[in-house]
Amino acid sequence: MSTTKQKSKKKAAKVFPLKGLVIFIVGLIVLASIILWSSLFKSYPIEGKKQMLAIGAGDTYSGFIDRLAKEDKISFPIILKLYQKIMIHDTLKAGVYEVHAGMSVRQVMEMLSNSENAQMNRILVIEGTTFKQLIESLKKDDLVTKEVLNLRQDQMLKALNIPFSHPEGLFAPDTYFFAKGETDQKILTDLYHRQMKALDAAWSNRAADLPYKDKYEALIMASIIEKETSLDRELEQVSGVFVRRLKIGMRLQTDPTVIYGMGDRYNGNITRTDLRTPTAYNTYTINGLPPTPIALPSQKAIEAAMHPDSSNNIYFVATGNGGHTFTASLDEHNRAVQDYLSVLKLKKE
């Protein structure tokens, strides 16, 4: 074989691997471009020319991205998470943002890191939380203008023109949207009027023969019902138990009232001593209702307080698997308690 042919073969051998490498690199670039375009630079999906996007307190970028992926609104969520970790050096900020048609997913993610971009402030008030928790939440909200939050409780109620001596239960839980910079006074006033409207409507349509002196006592009952069950289907059953106890002069004996009366002494557990220690809210030691609500009750709980079920049940206990067992006699109740303890034992084992 001639020297010329050998050189040609060597040259061809070098050219072909080089071409293959170039094709491979170009392919990687194309693939990377497709992935980036399908994730970061893809238009954020909205209906119409613009859409409001609500971000709650405590929401994270990871959770936000996972939610979009679950709803099939984005592709390659891992790319978005990597971009956020590397390029966005701030947390997701609560608020309501206006997303315009044509904005990319990347632009939306960057917008959400600055609360100054928010159009409105999203305020979440969870049913069953206390007035103290509501105030602490508003204090931490940078988009709320503080006017009354740092006042003494009696001064705050006076500033809000609320004719009650205790604020608990007077503010409606729900998800609200207020303008950025809205005052705490306006927010609390709106929540108060909404709760009173719900209470007035329920009171005017209440069932007959309820053991309440007035609608405020019904509000107290609603707060207890709210704390006793998280299941809507049980609200009227719990109401029925407590209403019948009031009628027959039986003590309510409900743990949430004891916890409320303990205040900052409560550490997550109730002891027998706690149940025996008298407070104004300990329904194991007092007759009837406590002096005030013990939480912020929802409209559903208020309605349940006005419309208890018509059974004969006066006892209930947790099942251990979600929900409660309702019974009419002490023997049935004791058996339900044993069932509950058996479930707990099995779970521990």
KABEL-V451360 format. One line per field, one symbol per residue. ss: DSSP state (2 for helix, 1 for strand, 0 for the rest). phi: phi as a letter, one per 20 degrees, with the letter a starting at -180 (. if undefined). psi: psi as a letter, one per 20 degrees, with the letter a starting at -180 (. if undefined). A space follows every 50 residues. Layout:
ss = ???
phi = ???
psi = ???
This chain:
ss = 00222222222222222222222222222222222222200010000001 11111000002222222222000000222222222220000000111111 00012222222000222001111110000022222222220000100000 00222222200000000000000111111000122222222222222222 22220000000000222222222222220002222222222222222200 00002222222222200000022222000000000000000000000022 2222220000000011110000011110022222222222222222220
phi = .fffffffffffffffffffffffffffffffffffffdfeffffcdneb becedefnfcffffffffffelecclgffffffffeddebefdfqddede gnfegfffffffecffefebdedddefnfefgfffffffeefedeeccfe ffgffffffeldececegnecffrdcccfgngffffffffffffffffff ffffdfffmeedfbfffffffgffggfebddgfegfffgffffffffeme ffldggffgfffmfffdocddffffeefbfdffeddemeffbgdaeefff fffffecffdfdfccbbfencnncddcdcffffffffffffffffffff
psi = pqhghghgggghhhgghggggggggggggggggggghifgjqppprpahq qpopprpiqrgghgghghghjkirqmhhghhggghgholrrppqapqopq piprhghgghhiioihiphrppopoppirrhghgghghhioijppphihj qqghhghghilolqipipiipppapqoqqpjqqhggghgghghgghgggg ghhhkqrqlqkphrhhhhhgghhggghhqjphiighggggghghgghjjp qhmphhhggghhciipjiqprhgghiopriinjiiqqbqrhrrjaoqrhg hghhhimqrkajpjqqqqhikpaqppqirhggghhhghgghgggghhh.
